[in-house]
Amino acid sequence: MNEPLIDLGNSSVWRLIRRARWRGYITYDELDRLLLPGIVSPEQVEDVLEQLSEIGIRAVDAAEVVGSAIPQPANANEPLPETC
């Protein structure tokens, strides 16, 4: 059962991961978009969350972001660099 959980060959997936790493978080809605269709096992989702956590990305509810409970990077009002 070593099937990939995320399509790392997809450039939009990489952009989302880079953006999440820059911000330090990913919303659960964004996480749902990352996971390949058919990934429903809680253990598999937990594995992905653990891997994201290892690179400094935590999962948050979108409502937390809207309420500004999540600390933003110092330059959060600036557009993301082209490399992200």
A tleap script that builds the chain and sets N, CA, C and O, in Angstrom:
source leaprc.protein.ff14SB
mol = sequence {
  NMET ASN GLU PRO LEU ILE ASP LEU GLY ASN
  SER SER VAL TRP ARG LEU ILE ARG ARG ALA
  ARG TRP ARG GLY TYR ILE THR TYR ASP GLU
  LEU ASP ARG LEU LEU LEU PRO GLY ILE VAL
  SER PRO GLU GLN VAL GLU ASP VAL LEU GLU
  GLN LEU SER GLU ILE GLY ILE ARG ALA VAL
  ASP ALA ALA GLU VAL VAL GLY SER ALA ILE
  PRO GLN PRO ALA ASN ALA ASN GLU PRO LEU
  PRO GLU THR CCYS
}
set mol.1.N position { 0.832 -1.188 0.000 }
set mol.1.CA position { 0.000 0.000 0.000 }
set mol.1.C position { 0.873 1.246 0.000 }
set mol.1.O position { 0.646 2.171 0.780 }
set mol.2.N position { 1.874 1.270 -0.877 }
set mol.2.CA position { 2.773 2.409 -0.977 }
set mol.2.C position { 2.404 3.311 -2.136 }
set mol.2.O position { 3.285 3.891 -2.770 }
set mol.3.N position { 1.144 3.437 -2.420 }
set mol.3.CA position { 0.687 4.302 -3.491 }
set mol.3.C position { 0.838 5.763 -3.064 }
set mol.3.O position { 0.656 6.087 -1.890 }
set mol.4.N position { 1.171 6.650 -4.016 }
set mol.4.CA position { 1.296 8.069 -3.657 }
set mol.4.C position { -0.050 8.637 -3.234 }
set mol.4.O position { -1.096 8.249 -3.755 }
set mol.5.N position { -0.009 9.551 -2.291 }
set mol.5.CA position { -1.220 10.194 -1.800 }
set mol.5.C position { -1.434 11.561 -2.441 }
set mol.5.O position { -2.543 12.095 -2.446 }
set mol.6.N position { -0.342 12.119 -2.985 }
set mol.6.CA position { -0.381 13.436 -3.613 }
set mol.6.C position { 0.302 13.321 -4.976 }
set mol.6.O position { 1.332 12.659 -5.102 }
set mol.7.N position { -0.267 13.958 -5.983 }
set mol.7.CA position { 0.307 13.944 -7.324 }
set mol.7.C position { 1.409 14.994 -7.416 }
set mol.7.O position { 1.151 16.149 -7.754 }
set mol.8.N position { 2.636 14.586 -7.115 }
set mol.8.CA position { 3.755 15.526 -7.111 }
set mol.8.C position { 4.209 15.902 -8.516 }
set mol.8.O position { 5.084 16.755 -8.670 }
set mol.9.N position { 3.638 15.288 -9.534 }
set mol.9.CA position { 3.953 15.647 -10.901 }
set mol.9.C position { 3.115 16.807 -11.408 }
set mol.9.O position { 3.322 17.283 -12.524 }
set mol.10.N position { 2.182 17.260 -10.603 }
set mol.10.CA position { 1.259 18.327 -10.978 }
set mol.10.C position { 1.813 19.668 -10.491 }
set mol.10.O position { 2.056 19.846 -9.297 }
set mol.11.N position { 2.011 20.610 -11.419 }
set mol.11.CA position { 2.603 21.905 -11.041 }
set mol.11.C position { 1.715 22.701 -10.091 }
set mol.11.O position { 2.233 23.440 -9.254 }
set mol.12.N position { 0.398 22.571 -10.196 }
set mol.12.CA position { -0.482 23.311 -9.282 }
set mol.12.C position { -0.353 22.770 -7.858 }
set mol.12.O position { -0.522 23.519 -6.896 }
set mol.13.N position { -0.060 21.493 -7.717 }
set mol.13.CA position { 0.172 20.909 -6.394 }
set mol.13.C position { 1.435 21.515 -5.790 }
set mol.13.O position { 1.450 21.881 -4.614 }
set mol.14.N position { 2.487 21.621 -6.589 }
set mol.14.CA position { 3.726 22.223 -6.095 }
set mol.14.C position { 3.522 23.679 -5.701 }
set mol.14.O position { 4.050 24.126 -4.682 }
set mol.15.N position { 2.754 24.427 -6.506 }
set mol.15.CA position { 2.490 25.829 -6.154 }
set mol.15.C position { 1.766 25.914 -4.820 }
set mol.15.O position { 2.094 26.761 -3.988 }
set mol.16.N position { 0.791 25.051 -4.611 }
set mol.16.CA position { 0.026 25.060 -3.369 }
set mol.16.C position { 0.925 24.708 -2.185 }
set mol.16.O position { 0.823 25.326 -1.125 }
set mol.17.N position { 1.791 23.733 -2.356 }
set mol.17.CA position { 2.711 23.352 -1.272 }
set mol.17.C position { 3.689 24.484 -0.982 }
set mol.17.O position { 3.953 24.782 0.183 }
set mol.18.N position { 4.231 25.117 -2.017 }
set mol.18.CA position { 5.156 26.245 -1.793 }
set mol.18.C position { 4.458 27.392 -1.077 }
set mol.18.O position { 5.024 28.002 -0.170 }
set mol.19.N position { 3.230 27.684 -1.485 }
set mol.19.CA position { 2.471 28.759 -0.841 }
set mol.19.C position { 2.220 28.404 0.625 }
set mol.19.O position { 2.370 29.249 1.508 }
set mol.20.N position { 1.844 27.175 0.874 }
set mol.20.CA position { 1.577 26.745 2.251 }
set mol.20.C position { 2.850 26.811 3.094 }
set mol.20.O position { 2.810 27.200 4.261 }
set mol.21.N position { 3.957 26.435 2.507 }
set mol.21.CA position { 5.211 26.483 3.248 }
set mol.21.C position { 5.593 27.928 3.551 }
set mol.21.O position { 6.074 28.228 4.644 }
set mol.22.N position { 5.382 28.815 2.594 }
set mol.22.CA position { 5.682 30.230 2.800 }
set mol.22.C position { 4.819 30.791 3.934 }
set mol.22.O position { 5.300 31.551 4.775 }
set mol.23.N position { 3.532 30.404 3.946 }
set mol.23.CA position { 2.614 30.899 4.978 }
set mol.23.C position { 2.801 30.170 6.299 }
set mol.23.O position { 2.571 30.738 7.367 }
set mol.24.N position { 3.222 28.903 6.227 }
set mol.24.CA position { 3.363 28.097 7.434 }
set mol.24.C position { 2.119 27.278 7.743 }
set mol.24.O position { 2.067 26.588 8.761 }
set mol.25.N position { 1.132 27.347 6.884 }
set mol.25.CA position { -0.084 26.565 7.099 }
set mol.25.C position { -0.757 26.245 5.772 }
set mol.25.O position { -0.488 26.867 4.744 }
set mol.26.N position { -1.635 25.261 5.829 }
set mol.26.CA position { -2.497 24.883 4.722 }
set mol.26.C position { -3.891 24.701 5.301 }
set mol.26.O position { -4.044 24.155 6.394 }
set mol.27.N position { -4.892 25.147 4.590 }
set mol.27.CA position { -6.256 24.939 5.088 }
set mol.27.C position { -6.693 23.517 4.742 }
set mol.27.O position { -6.149 22.890 3.833 }
set mol.28.N position { -7.664 23.031 5.469 }
set mol.28.CA position { -8.170 21.691 5.185 }
set mol.28.C position { -8.787 21.618 3.790 }
set mol.28.O position { -8.735 20.572 3.144 }
set mol.29.N position { -9.365 22.717 3.326 }
set mol.29.CA position { -9.908 22.746 1.961 }
set mol.29.C position { -8.782 22.580 0.939 }
set mol.29.O position { -8.926 21.843 -0.037 }
set mol.30.N position { -7.672 23.263 1.164 }
set mol.30.CA position { -6.527 23.115 0.269 }
set mol.30.C position { -5.967 21.701 0.336 }
set mol.30.O position { -5.562 21.135 -0.680 }
set mol.31.N position { -5.946 21.140 1.529 }
set mol.31.CA position { -5.464 19.774 1.703 }
set mol.31.C position { -6.325 18.792 0.909 }
set mol.31.O position { -5.803 17.861 0.295 }
set mol.32.N position { -7.625 18.997 0.921 }
set mol.32.CA position { -8.523 18.140 0.141 }
set mol.32.C position { -8.181 18.187 -1.339 }
set mol.32.O position { -8.286 17.176 -2.034 }
set mol.33.N position { -7.773 19.356 -1.825 }
set mol.33.CA position { -7.394 19.478 -3.240 }
set mol.33.C position { -6.081 18.783 -3.535 }
set mol.33.O position { -5.853 18.339 -4.661 }
set mol.34.N position { -5.206 18.682 -2.531 }
set mol.34.CA position { -3.919 18.019 -2.722 }
set mol.34.C position { -4.059 16.506 -2.848 }
set mol.34.O position { -3.366 15.868 -3.641 }
set mol.35.N position { -4.960 15.947 -2.059 }
set mol.35.CA position { -5.078 14.495 -2.008 }
set mol.35.C position { -5.654 13.952 -3.306 }
set mol.35.O position { -6.567 14.533 -3.892 }
set mol.36.N position { -5.108 12.840 -3.735 }
set mol.36.CA position { -5.614 12.195 -4.944 }
set mol.36.C position { -7.014 11.650 -4.682 }
set mol.36.O position { -7.325 11.271 -3.553 }
set mol.37.N position { -7.857 11.603 -5.701 }
set mol.37.CA position { -9.213 11.050 -5.535 }
set mol.37.C position { -9.131 9.625 -4.978 }
set mol.37.O position { -8.255 8.842 -5.346 }
set mol.38.N position { -10.063 9.318 -4.089 }
set mol.38.CA position { -10.104 7.981 -3.508 }
set mol.38.C position { -9.327 7.846 -2.214 }
set mol.38.O position { -9.333 6.776 -1.606 }
set mol.39.N position { -8.660 8.901 -1.777 }
set mol.39.CA position { -7.933 8.860 -0.506 }
set mol.39.C position { -8.938 9.168 0.596 }
set mol.39.O position { -9.317 10.323 0.795 }
set mol.40.N position { -9.355 8.162 1.291 }
set mol.40.CA position { -10.375 8.368 2.310 }
set mol.40.C position { -9.951 7.855 3.679 }
set mol.40.O position { -10.599 8.164 4.679 }
set mol.41.N position { -8.905 7.100 3.739 }
set mol.41.CA position { -8.470 6.517 4.994 }
set mol.41.C position { -7.951 7.595 5.944 }
set mol.41.O position { -7.091 8.388 5.562 }
set mol.42.N position { -8.454 7.633 7.157 }
set mol.42.CA position { -7.935 8.606 8.129 }
set mol.42.C position { -6.433 8.427 8.367 }
set mol.42.O position { -5.724 9.401 8.619 }
set mol.43.N position { -5.960 7.208 8.290 }
set mol.43.CA position { -4.529 6.959 8.478 }
set mol.43.C position { -3.717 7.603 7.358 }
set mol.43.O position { -2.638 8.143 7.604 }
set mol.44.N position { -4.232 7.548 6.128 }
set mol.44.CA position { -3.535 8.153 5.006 }
set mol.44.C position { -3.512 9.675 5.139 }
set mol.44.O position { -2.489 10.309 4.884 }
set mol.45.N position { -4.626 10.247 5.532 }
set mol.45.CA position { -4.684 11.698 5.733 }
set mol.45.C position { -3.722 12.090 6.851 }
set mol.45.O position { -3.024 13.098 6.742 }
set mol.46.N position { -3.681 11.314 7.905 }
set mol.46.CA position { -2.768 11.585 9.023 }
set mol.46.C position { -1.316 11.516 8.561 }
set mol.46.O position { -0.488 12.310 9.010 }
set mol.47.N position { -0.997 10.581 7.673 }
set mol.47.CA position { 0.363 10.482 7.130 }
set mol.47.C position { 0.737 11.757 6.370 }
set mol.47.O position { 1.844 12.274 6.524 }
set mol.48.N position { -0.179 12.255 5.558 }
set mol.48.CA position { 0.084 13.480 4.799 }
set mol.48.C position { 0.259 14.660 5.757 }
set mol.48.O position { 1.168 15.472 5.585 }
set mol.49.N position { -0.608 14.753 6.762 }
set mol.49.CA position { -0.489 15.851 7.733 }
set mol.49.C position { 0.849 15.789 8.464 }
set mol.49.O position { 1.462 16.822 8.734 }
set mol.50.N position { 1.294 14.590 8.778 }
set mol.50.CA position { 2.579 14.430 9.459 }
set mol.50.C position { 3.731 14.871 8.552 }
set mol.50.O position { 4.662 15.538 9.002 }
set mol.51.N position { 3.660 14.494 7.277 }
set mol.51.CA position { 4.706 14.892 6.335 }
set mol.51.C position { 4.731 16.407 6.153 }
set mol.51.O position { 5.804 17.007 6.096 }
set mol.52.N position { 3.576 17.015 6.063 }
set mol.52.CA position { 3.514 18.473 5.945 }
set mol.52.C position { 4.074 19.140 7.196 }
set mol.52.O position { 4.797 20.132 7.107 }
set mol.53.N position { 3.743 18.598 8.350 }
set mol.53.CA position { 4.232 19.145 9.609 }
set mol.53.C position { 5.758 19.090 9.681 }
set mol.53.O position { 6.395 19.993 10.224 }
set mol.54.N position { 6.329 18.036 9.136 }
set mol.54.CA position { 7.786 17.884 9.150 }
set mol.54.C position { 8.492 18.974 8.353 }
set mol.54.O position { 9.660 19.269 8.609 }
set mol.55.N position { 7.797 19.572 7.391 }
set mol.55.CA position { 8.416 20.660 6.618 }
set mol.55.C position { 7.861 22.026 7.042 }
set mol.55.O position { 8.011 23.016 6.326 }
set mol.56.N position { 7.223 22.062 8.209 }
set mol.56.CA position { 6.804 23.344 8.783 }
set mol.56.C position { 5.442 23.841 8.349 }
set mol.56.O position { 5.148 25.029 8.475 }
set mol.57.N position { 4.605 22.950 7.838 }
set mol.57.CA position { 3.266 23.346 7.400 }
set mol.57.C position { 2.245 22.699 8.334 }
set mol.57.O position { 2.217 21.478 8.485 }
set mol.58.N position { 1.413 23.522 8.955 }
set mol.58.CA position { 0.358 22.964 9.798 }
set mol.58.C position { -0.989 23.143 9.112 }
set mol.58.O position { -1.178 24.072 8.326 }
set mol.59.N position { -1.907 22.259 9.411 }
set mol.59.CA position { -3.246 22.317 8.821 }
set mol.59.C position { -4.166 23.108 9.742 }
set mol.59.O position { -4.166 22.911 10.957 }
set mol.60.N position { -4.947 24.003 9.150 }
set mol.60.CA position { -5.861 24.844 9.915 }
set mol.60.C position { -7.206 24.911 9.203 }
set mol.60.O position { -7.311 24.640 8.007 }
set mol.61.N position { -8.207 25.269 9.950 }
set mol.61.CA position { -9.530 25.494 9.371 }
set mol.61.C position { -9.541 26.867 8.701 }
set mol.61.O position { -8.946 27.813 9.217 }
set mol.62.N position { -10.199 26.975 7.582 }
set mol.62.CA position { -10.245 28.242 6.841 }
set mol.62.C position { -10.808 29.375 7.700 }
set mol.62.O position { -10.410 30.527 7.531 }
set mol.63.N position { -11.720 29.068 8.609 }
set mol.63.CA position { -12.301 30.097 9.472 }
set mol.63.C position { -11.240 30.732 10.365 }
set mol.63.O position { -11.338 31.912 10.702 }
set mol.64.N position { -10.226 29.954 10.749 }
set mol.64.CA position { -9.147 30.509 11.570 }
set mol.64.C position { -8.363 31.556 10.800 }
set mol.64.O position { -7.938 32.560 11.371 }
set mol.65.N position { -8.169 31.331 9.513 }
set mol.65.CA position { -7.410 32.256 8.684 }
set mol.65.C position { -8.193 33.549 8.502 }
set mol.65.O position { -7.633 34.639 8.621 }
set mol.66.N position { -9.482 33.430 8.214 }
set mol.66.CA position { -10.331 34.605 8.009 }
set mol.66.C position { -10.380 35.443 9.273 }
set mol.66.O position { -10.394 36.672 9.202 }
set mol.67.N position { -10.407 34.789 10.436 }
set mol.67.CA position { -10.462 35.500 11.707 }
set mol.67.C position { -9.118 36.027 12.159 }
set mol.67.O position { -9.006 36.586 13.249 }
set mol.68.N position { -8.085 35.855 11.327 }
set mol.68.CA position { -6.735 36.322 11.630 }
set mol.68.C position { -6.150 35.710 12.889 }
set mol.68.O position { -5.269 36.301 13.513 }
set mol.69.N position { -6.629 34.535 13.271 }
set mol.69.CA position { -6.051 33.855 14.423 }
set mol.69.C position { -4.695 33.259 14.074 }
set mol.69.O position { -3.896 32.957 14.960 }
set mol.70.N position { -4.439 33.093 12.792 }
set mol.70.CA position { -3.179 32.525 12.341 }
set mol.70.C position { -2.191 33.656 12.112 }
set mol.70.O position { -2.472 34.584 11.354 }
set mol.71.N position { -1.034 33.585 12.763 }
set mol.71.CA position { -0.053 34.638 12.505 }
set mol.71.C position { 0.386 34.602 11.050 }
set mol.71.O position { 0.677 33.538 10.503 }
set mol.72.N position { 0.429 35.766 10.435 }
set mol.72.CA position { 0.838 35.891 9.043 }
set mol.72.C position { 2.324 36.234 8.998 }
set mol.72.O position { 2.851 36.825 9.940 }
set mol.73.N position { 3.001 35.868 7.912 }
set mol.73.CA position { 4.393 36.308 7.771 }
set mol.73.C position { 4.457 37.835 7.811 }
set mol.73.O position { 3.469 38.510 7.525 }
set mol.74.N position { 5.612 38.368 8.165 }
set mol.74.CA position { 5.767 39.819 8.294 }
set mol.74.C position { 5.360 40.549 7.027 }
set mol.74.O position { 4.847 41.665 7.098 }
set mol.75.N position { 5.576 39.944 5.879 }
set mol.75.CA position { 5.251 40.595 4.620 }
set mol.75.C position { 4.016 39.962 3.985 }
set mol.75.O position { 3.960 39.820 2.763 }
set mol.76.N position { 3.041 39.586 4.779 }
set mol.76.CA position { 1.854 38.876 4.289 }
set mol.76.C position { 1.023 39.703 3.325 }
set mol.76.O position { 0.278 39.144 2.521 }
set mol.77.N position { 1.135 41.020 3.388 }
set mol.77.CA position { 0.357 41.865 2.492 }
set mol.77.C position { 0.991 42.003 1.118 }
set mol.77.O position { 0.365 42.495 0.180 }
set mol.78.N position { 2.240 41.563 1.009 }
set mol.78.CA position { 2.922 41.627 -0.269 }
set mol.78.C position { 2.564 40.403 -1.093 }
set mol.78.O position { 2.274 39.343 -0.538 }
set mol.79.N position { 2.582 40.539 -2.407 }
set mol.79.CA position { 2.308 39.369 -3.231 }
set mol.79.C position { 3.392 38.316 -3.056 }
set mol.79.O position { 4.533 38.625 -2.715 }
set mol.80.N position { 3.012 37.070 -3.295 }
set mol.80.CA position { 3.951 35.962 -3.202 }
set mol.80.C position { 5.036 36.139 -4.255 }
set mol.80.O position { 4.741 36.554 -5.376 }
set mol.81.N position { 6.279 35.833 -3.918 }
set mol.81.CA position { 7.336 35.926 -4.925 }
set mol.81.C position { 7.022 35.002 -6.098 }
set mol.81.O position { 6.309 34.010 -5.943 }
set mol.82.N position { 7.546 35.327 -7.247 }
set mol.82.CA position { 7.299 34.527 -8.457 }
set mol.82.C position { 7.733 33.089 -8.270 }
set mol.82.O position { 7.173 32.203 -8.915 }
set mol.83.N position { 8.708 32.816 -7.415 }
set mol.83.CA position { 9.194 31.456 -7.218 }
set mol.83.C position { 8.209 30.624 -6.425 }
set mol.83.O position { 8.335 29.399 -6.396 }
set mol.84.N position { 7.229 31.246 -5.781 }
set mol.84.CA position { 6.223 30.510 -5.020 }
set mol.84.C position { 5.059 30.286 -5.912 }
set mol.84.O position { 4.070 29.682 -5.496 }
savepdb mol mol.pdb
quit
